[in-house]
Amino acid sequence: MTRFSYIAIDQQGHKQRGIAEAESSFTLAMQLRQTGWTIISATRLDDRPEHVTKPKMQRKLFASKIKTEELVIFFRQLATMVEAGVQLVDSLTVLIDQTQNPSFREIVTNVRDRLQGGTSFSEALGKYPAVFPALAISMVKVAEIGGNLGNILEQLATYIEQKDKIDKKIKSATSYPRFILIFFGVVVSAVIFGLVPKFKSIFESFGAQLPGPTLAILKISEFLKRNLITEVLILILIIAGFKILNSRTSGRRFLHSLYFKIPVAGPLLLKSAVARFCQTLGTLVRNGVALVDALQIAGETTNNIIIQEALDQVKKAVMGGSALASALTEFPLFPSMMVKMIAVGEESGALESMLAKVSEFYERQLNATIDSLTAILEPALMIGLGVLALIVVIALYLPIFQMSGAISG
């Protein structure tokens, strides 16, 4: 048994400090949870805080091959069998037979084999952090102590499913404009590098005076053709520079700070990050994970280094005895409504339910904003691209009409 110094919120929303013995911080969190208290932090008495163990990163070979739907089905089916009383190893064996994806089947097989070798389920999942998120590992670890594995696995499947819905909503909002812009880029490239040179030779054979729009199109075509190698090199340098920036902490900090400043898209990304953060934090706190560890994991799910670094400071403030809402107030990045609702949740002793409401609120706002933008953006793109196509057509065919008129006259 290990002695812990802990900070927790009681049923009346007041902070309580104390010392207790437990096998781990997760065990202590479950003990306090039974009394209606929500644990904020648990520190070993040797002054070394106990953190969730992060296993070394596995090869990323599997990450790109395993779909979110497969992960949801895995946890949901596993939850059903465990709730029905089927042993965990036997449940995994059944899922191995049903899994169609060879990569995922191999991972589940390895997890089962580790279980049979005496490794805990959370530790076995932790060997594949590229597949199973830190949240899943923490929740399973809590379930192993509390004995409610089936219920937590069901919650985990629901969480992953909801998170995937937010991600897909954003992707679907940007996929149509991307397709239109790429398609138009291909068409314009074909016109400039294929059609315009042929028209140029026809115009030169007639020796006619070309109108201004046609001359502009011809000059643009000549310029782009003459500097094609330079343009390709610039494009390669831009892509390489972006990847280099994204591979360094300082570069990611610069890029991620710009994301929230992009007109229209910035607020959208912030709402998505806030919804994901609150949903993750609420799920972890509800299942007995210490608030300090939950903040660490929830910050990672936002995929934004600016938010993660802010939450690191929030975590330190909470470990020092500050209220979560008070610590969040120091960072203007977090919406004031979110902070106020969290403050109410802390005062009433219902932090996890308030976090769920905040997540639901921002998810609804996100969906409404995306629907509005899609309704405006699609016709605007079509009109804009139609106008550009009309300009190109007029610029190329206007001299032909003029020459036809001169010949017939």
C-alpha positions as CSV (number, residue, x, y, z in Angstrom):
1,M,0.0,0.0,0.0
2,T,1.2,3.5,-0.8
3,R,0.3,6.7,1.1
4,F,-1.1,9.5,-0.9
5,S,-1.7,13.2,-0.2
6,Y,-4.9,14.0,-2.1
7,I,-7.1,17.0,-3.1
8,A,-10.8,16.3,-3.8
9,I,-14.1,18.0,-4.2
10,D,-16.8,16.9,-1.8
11,Q,-20.6,16.7,-2.5
12,Q,-21.1,20.3,-1.6
13,G,-18.4,21.5,-4.0
14,H,-15.8,22.3,-1.3
15,K,-12.2,21.3,-1.6
16,Q,-10.9,18.7,0.8
17,R,-7.3,17.7,1.5
18,G,-6.2,14.5,3.2
19,I,-3.9,11.6,3.4
20,A,-4.9,8.0,2.6
21,E,-3.4,4.7,1.8
22,A,-4.2,2.9,-1.5
23,E,-2.6,0.6,-4.0
24,S,-2.6,3.4,-6.7
25,S,-4.1,6.7,-7.5
26,F,-6.8,4.9,-9.4
27,T,-7.7,2.8,-6.4
28,L,-7.8,6.0,-4.2
29,A,-10.0,7.7,-6.8
30,M,-12.5,4.8,-6.7
31,Q,-12.5,4.9,-2.9
32,L,-13.3,8.6,-2.8
33,R,-15.8,8.2,-5.6
34,Q,-17.8,5.8,-3.4
35,T,-18.2,8.6,-0.8
36,G,-19.4,11.1,-3.5
37,W,-16.1,12.9,-3.8
38,T,-14.3,13.8,-7.1
39,I,-10.6,13.5,-6.8
40,I,-8.5,16.3,-8.3
41,S,-5.0,15.1,-7.7
42,A,-3.1,12.4,-5.8
43,T,0.5,12.7,-5.0
44,R,2.8,10.2,-3.4
45,L,4.2,11.3,0.0
46,D,7.7,11.2,-1.5
47,D,6.5,14.3,-3.5
48,R,6.5,12.5,-6.8
49,P,3.1,12.7,-8.5
50,E,1.8,9.5,-9.9
51,H,1.0,9.9,-13.6
52,V,-0.6,7.6,-16.1
53,T,2.1,5.5,-17.6
54,K,2.7,6.2,-21.2
55,P,4.2,3.2,-23.1
56,K,6.7,3.7,-25.8
57,M,5.2,4.4,-29.2
58,Q,4.7,1.3,-31.3
59,R,5.3,1.3,-35.1
60,K,2.7,3.4,-36.9
61,L,2.1,0.6,-39.4
62,F,-1.3,-0.3,-37.9
63,A,-2.7,3.2,-37.2
64,S,-3.5,4.0,-40.8
65,K,-5.1,0.7,-41.5
66,I,-7.5,0.5,-38.6
67,K,-10.8,2.4,-39.0
68,T,-12.6,4.1,-36.1
69,E,-15.6,2.0,-36.9
70,E,-13.6,-1.2,-36.2
71,L,-12.5,0.2,-32.8
72,V,-16.0,1.1,-31.9
73,I,-17.3,-2.4,-32.9
74,F,-14.5,-4.0,-31.0
75,F,-15.2,-2.2,-27.7
76,R,-19.0,-2.5,-28.0
77,Q,-19.0,-6.3,-28.8
78,L,-16.4,-6.8,-26.0
79,A,-18.6,-4.9,-23.6
80,T,-21.7,-7.0,-24.5
81,M,-19.8,-10.3,-23.9
82,V,-18.2,-9.2,-20.7
83,E,-21.6,-8.0,-19.4
84,A,-23.1,-11.4,-20.3
85,G,-20.5,-13.1,-18.1
86,V,-18.1,-14.3,-20.8
87,Q,-14.5,-14.4,-19.6
88,L,-12.3,-11.6,-21.1
89,V,-9.9,-14.0,-22.8
90,D,-12.7,-16.0,-24.3
91,S,-14.4,-12.8,-25.5
92,L,-11.2,-11.7,-27.2
93,T,-10.9,-15.1,-28.9
94,V,-14.4,-14.7,-30.3
95,L,-13.5,-11.2,-31.6
96,I,-10.3,-12.5,-33.2
97,D,-12.4,-14.9,-35.3
98,Q,-14.8,-12.2,-36.3
99,T,-12.2,-9.5,-37.1
100,Q,-11.8,-9.1,-40.9
101,N,-8.8,-6.6,-40.8
102,P,-5.6,-8.7,-40.6
103,S,-3.6,-6.0,-38.8
104,F,-6.3,-5.5,-36.2
105,R,-6.7,-9.2,-35.8
106,E,-3.0,-9.5,-35.1
107,I,-3.1,-6.8,-32.5
108,V,-6.1,-8.3,-30.7
109,T,-4.4,-11.7,-30.8
110,N,-1.3,-10.2,-29.1
111,V,-3.5,-8.5,-26.5
112,R,-5.2,-11.9,-25.7
113,D,-1.8,-13.7,-25.5
114,R,-0.4,-11.1,-23.1
115,L,-3.5,-11.5,-20.9
116,Q,-3.0,-15.3,-20.9
117,G,0.6,-14.6,-19.9
118,G,-0.5,-12.6,-16.8
119,T,-0.4,-9.1,-18.1
120,S,-3.4,-6.8,-17.2
121,F,-5.8,-5.8,-19.9
122,S,-4.8,-2.1,-19.6
123,E,-1.1,-2.9,-19.9
124,A,-1.8,-5.1,-23.0
125,L,-3.7,-2.3,-24.7
126,G,-1.0,0.1,-23.7
127,K,1.5,-1.7,-26.0
128,Y,-0.4,-0.2,-28.9
129,P,-0.8,3.5,-28.2
130,A,-1.2,4.2,-32.0
131,V,-4.4,2.1,-32.0
132,F,-5.8,2.4,-28.5
133,P,-6.0,6.0,-27.2
134,A,-4.6,6.9,-23.7
135,L,-8.2,7.5,-22.6
136,A,-9.1,3.9,-23.3
137,I,-6.1,2.6,-21.4
138,S,-6.9,4.8,-18.4
139,M,-10.6,3.9,-18.3
140,V,-9.8,0.2,-18.6
141,K,-7.3,0.5,-15.7
142,V,-10.0,2.1,-13.6
143,A,-12.5,-0.6,-14.6
144,E,-10.0,-3.4,-13.6
145,I,-10.0,-1.9,-10.1
146,G,-13.7,-1.0,-9.8
147,G,-14.9,-4.2,-11.4
148,N,-17.3,-2.6,-14.0
149,L,-15.4,-3.4,-17.1
150,G,-18.4,-4.0,-19.3
151,N,-20.1,-0.7,-18.5
152,I,-16.9,1.3,-19.1
153,L,-16.1,-0.5,-22.4
154,E,-19.6,0.5,-23.6
155,Q,-19.0,4.1,-22.5
156,L,-15.6,4.0,-24.3
157,A,-17.3,2.8,-27.5
158,T,-19.8,5.6,-27.3
159,Y,-17.1,8.2,-26.7
160,I,-15.0,7.1,-29.7
161,E,-18.1,7.1,-31.8
162,Q,-19.1,10.6,-30.8
163,K,-15.6,11.9,-31.3
164,D,-15.5,10.4,-34.8
165,K,-18.8,12.1,-35.6
166,I,-17.2,15.5,-34.8
167,D,-14.2,14.7,-36.9
168,K,-16.2,13.5,-39.9
169,K,-18.5,16.5,-39.7
170,I,-15.5,18.8,-40.1
171,K,-14.0,16.7,-42.9
172,S,-17.3,16.5,-44.8
173,A,-17.6,20.3,-44.6
174,T,-14.2,20.8,-46.2
175,S,-14.2,17.9,-48.7
176,Y,-16.7,19.4,-51.2
177,P,-14.8,22.8,-51.5
178,R,-11.5,20.9,-51.8
179,F,-12.9,18.7,-54.6
180,I,-14.2,21.7,-56.5
181,L,-11.0,23.7,-56.2
182,I,-8.8,20.7,-57.2
183,F,-11.1,20.0,-60.2
184,F,-11.1,23.6,-61.3
185,G,-7.3,23.7,-60.9
186,V,-6.9,20.7,-63.2
187,V,-9.2,22.2,-65.7
188,V,-7.5,25.6,-65.6
189,S,-4.1,23.9,-66.0
190,A,-5.3,22.0,-69.0
191,V,-6.6,25.2,-70.6
192,I,-3.4,27.2,-69.8
193,F,-0.9,24.5,-70.8
194,G,-2.9,22.8,-73.5
195,L,-5.6,24.8,-75.1
196,V,-4.2,28.4,-74.9
197,P,-1.0,27.6,-76.9
198,K,-3.0,26.1,-79.7
199,F,-5.2,29.2,-79.8
200,K,-2.1,31.4,-79.8
201,S,-0.8,29.8,-82.9
202,I,-4.2,30.3,-84.6
203,F,-4.3,34.0,-83.6
204,E,-0.7,34.6,-84.8
205,S,-1.5,33.0,-88.2
206,F,-4.2,35.6,-88.8
207,G,-2.1,38.5,-87.5
208,A,-5.2,40.1,-86.0
209,Q,-5.3,42.6,-83.2
210,L,-6.2,40.7,-80.1
211,P,-8.5,42.1,-77.4
212,G,-7.3,42.9,-73.9
213,P,-8.7,39.8,-72.1
214,T,-7.2,37.5,-74.6
215,L,-3.7,39.1,-74.4
216,A,-3.9,38.8,-70.6
217,I,-4.7,35.1,-70.8
218,L,-1.9,34.5,-73.3
219,K,0.6,36.4,-71.1
220,I,-0.4,34.4,-68.0
221,S,0.0,31.2,-70.0
222,E,3.4,32.1,-71.3
223,F,4.6,33.2,-67.8
224,L,3.5,30.0,-66.2
225,K,5.0,27.8,-68.9
226,R,8.3,29.7,-68.8
227,N,8.6,29.4,-65.0
228,L,7.2,25.9,-64.6
229,I,10.3,24.4,-63.0
230,T,10.5,27.3,-60.5
231,E,6.8,26.9,-59.6
232,V,7.3,23.2,-59.0
233,L,10.3,23.9,-56.8
234,I,8.4,26.6,-54.8
235,L,5.5,24.2,-54.3
236,I,8.0,21.5,-53.0
237,L,9.7,24.0,-50.7
238,I,6.3,25.1,-49.3
239,I,5.3,21.4,-48.6
240,A,8.7,20.6,-47.1
241,G,8.7,23.7,-45.0
242,F,5.2,22.9,-43.6
243,K,6.4,19.4,-42.7
244,I,9.5,20.6,-41.0
245,L,7.5,23.2,-39.0
246,N,5.0,20.5,-38.0
247,S,7.8,18.1,-36.9
248,R,9.2,20.7,-34.3
249,T,7.5,21.9,-31.2
250,S,8.2,25.5,-31.9
251,G,6.9,25.1,-35.5
252,R,3.7,23.4,-34.3
253,R,3.2,26.1,-31.8
254,F,3.4,28.7,-34.6
255,L,1.1,26.8,-36.9
256,H,-1.5,25.9,-34.2
257,S,-1.6,29.5,-33.0
258,L,-2.5,30.5,-36.6
259,Y,-5.2,28.0,-36.9
260,F,-7.5,29.8,-34.5
261,K,-6.9,33.1,-36.2
262,I,-8.2,31.9,-39.6
263,P,-11.4,33.8,-40.4
264,V,-14.5,31.5,-40.1
265,A,-12.4,28.3,-39.8
266,G,-10.6,29.4,-36.6
267,P,-13.8,29.6,-34.4
268,L,-14.9,26.3,-35.9
269,L,-11.7,24.6,-34.9
270,L,-11.9,26.1,-31.4
271,K,-15.4,24.8,-30.9
272,S,-14.4,21.4,-32.1
273,A,-11.4,21.3,-29.7
274,V,-13.5,22.5,-26.8
275,A,-16.2,20.0,-27.4
276,R,-13.6,17.2,-27.6
277,F,-11.8,18.3,-24.5
278,C,-14.9,18.6,-22.3
279,Q,-16.3,15.3,-23.6
280,T,-13.0,13.5,-22.8
281,L,-12.5,15.2,-19.4
282,G,-16.1,14.4,-18.3
283,T,-15.8,10.8,-19.4
284,L,-12.5,10.3,-17.4
285,V,-13.7,12.2,-14.3
286,R,-17.0,10.3,-14.3
287,N,-15.1,7.0,-14.2
288,G,-12.8,7.9,-11.4
289,V,-9.6,9.1,-13.1
290,A,-7.8,11.8,-11.1
291,L,-8.5,15.3,-12.5
292,V,-4.8,16.0,-13.0
293,D,-4.3,12.9,-15.1
294,A,-7.6,13.5,-16.9
295,L,-6.5,17.0,-17.9
296,Q,-3.3,15.5,-19.4
297,I,-5.2,13.0,-21.5
298,A,-8.0,15.4,-22.5
299,G,-5.5,17.9,-23.7
300,E,-3.9,15.4,-26.0
301,T,-7.2,14.6,-27.7
302,T,-7.5,18.3,-28.8
303,N,-4.5,17.8,-31.2
304,N,-3.5,21.4,-30.6
305,I,-0.2,22.2,-28.8
306,I,-1.4,25.7,-27.7
307,I,-4.3,24.1,-25.8
308,Q,-2.1,21.3,-24.5
309,E,0.5,23.8,-23.1
310,A,-2.3,25.9,-21.5
311,L,-3.7,22.8,-19.9
312,D,-0.3,21.9,-18.6
313,Q,-0.3,25.2,-16.7
314,V,-3.9,24.6,-15.6
315,K,-2.8,21.1,-14.3
316,K,0.0,22.7,-12.2
317,A,-2.4,25.3,-10.8
318,V,-4.9,22.5,-9.9
319,M,-2.2,20.5,-8.2
320,G,-1.4,23.6,-6.2
321,G,-4.9,23.8,-4.9
322,S,-6.6,26.1,-7.4
323,A,-10.1,25.3,-8.7
324,L,-10.3,24.1,-12.3
325,A,-12.5,27.0,-13.4
326,S,-10.2,29.5,-11.7
327,A,-7.2,28.1,-13.5
328,L,-8.9,28.1,-16.9
329,T,-9.8,31.7,-16.5
330,E,-6.1,32.7,-16.8
331,F,-6.2,31.6,-20.5
332,P,-8.5,33.7,-22.8
333,L,-8.3,30.8,-25.3
334,F,-11.0,29.0,-23.3
335,P,-14.5,30.4,-23.9
336,S,-16.0,32.3,-20.9
337,M,-19.2,30.3,-21.0
338,M,-17.3,27.0,-20.8
339,V,-15.4,28.3,-17.8
340,K,-18.5,29.6,-16.0
341,M,-20.3,26.3,-16.5
342,I,-17.4,24.3,-15.1
343,A,-17.3,26.7,-12.1
344,V,-21.0,25.9,-11.5
345,G,-20.2,22.2,-11.8
346,E,-17.4,22.4,-9.3
347,E,-19.5,24.3,-6.8
348,S,-22.5,21.9,-7.1
349,G,-20.3,18.8,-7.0
350,A,-21.5,17.7,-10.4
351,L,-18.4,18.5,-12.5
352,E,-18.7,15.5,-14.9
353,S,-22.4,16.1,-15.8
354,M,-21.6,19.8,-16.4
355,L,-18.7,18.9,-18.7
356,A,-21.1,16.7,-20.6
357,K,-23.5,19.6,-21.0
358,V,-20.7,21.9,-22.2
359,S,-19.5,19.3,-24.7
360,E,-23.1,18.8,-26.0
361,F,-23.6,22.6,-26.3
362,Y,-20.4,23.2,-28.3
363,E,-21.1,20.1,-30.5
364,R,-24.5,21.5,-31.4
365,Q,-22.9,24.9,-32.1
366,L,-20.3,23.2,-34.3
367,N,-22.9,21.3,-36.3
368,A,-25.1,24.4,-36.8
369,T,-22.1,26.5,-37.9
370,I,-20.9,23.8,-40.4
371,D,-24.4,23.4,-41.8
372,S,-24.7,27.2,-42.3
373,L,-21.2,27.4,-43.9
374,T,-21.9,24.5,-46.2
375,A,-25.2,26.1,-47.3
376,I,-23.4,29.4,-48.1
377,L,-20.1,28.0,-49.4
378,E,-21.4,25.5,-52.0
379,P,-23.4,28.0,-54.2
380,A,-20.7,30.7,-53.7
381,L,-18.0,28.4,-55.0
382,M,-20.2,27.3,-58.0
383,I,-20.9,31.0,-58.9
384,G,-17.3,32.0,-58.4
385,L,-15.9,29.2,-60.5
386,G,-18.6,29.8,-63.2
387,V,-17.6,33.4,-63.4
388,L,-13.9,32.5,-63.8
389,A,-14.8,29.9,-66.5
390,L,-16.9,32.4,-68.3
391,I,-13.9,34.9,-68.3
392,V,-11.6,32.3,-69.8
393,V,-14.1,31.2,-72.5
394,I,-14.8,34.8,-73.5
395,A,-11.1,35.7,-73.6
396,L,-10.3,32.8,-75.9
397,Y,-13.4,32.9,-78.2
398,L,-13.8,36.7,-78.5
399,P,-11.0,37.1,-81.1
400,I,-12.5,34.2,-83.1
401,F,-15.8,36.0,-83.2
402,Q,-14.1,39.3,-84.2
403,M,-12.1,37.5,-87.0
404,S,-15.3,35.8,-88.2
405,G,-17.0,39.1,-88.3
406,A,-14.1,40.7,-90.2
407,I,-14.0,37.9,-92.7
408,S,-17.7,37.9,-93.3
409,G,-17.7,41.8,-93.6
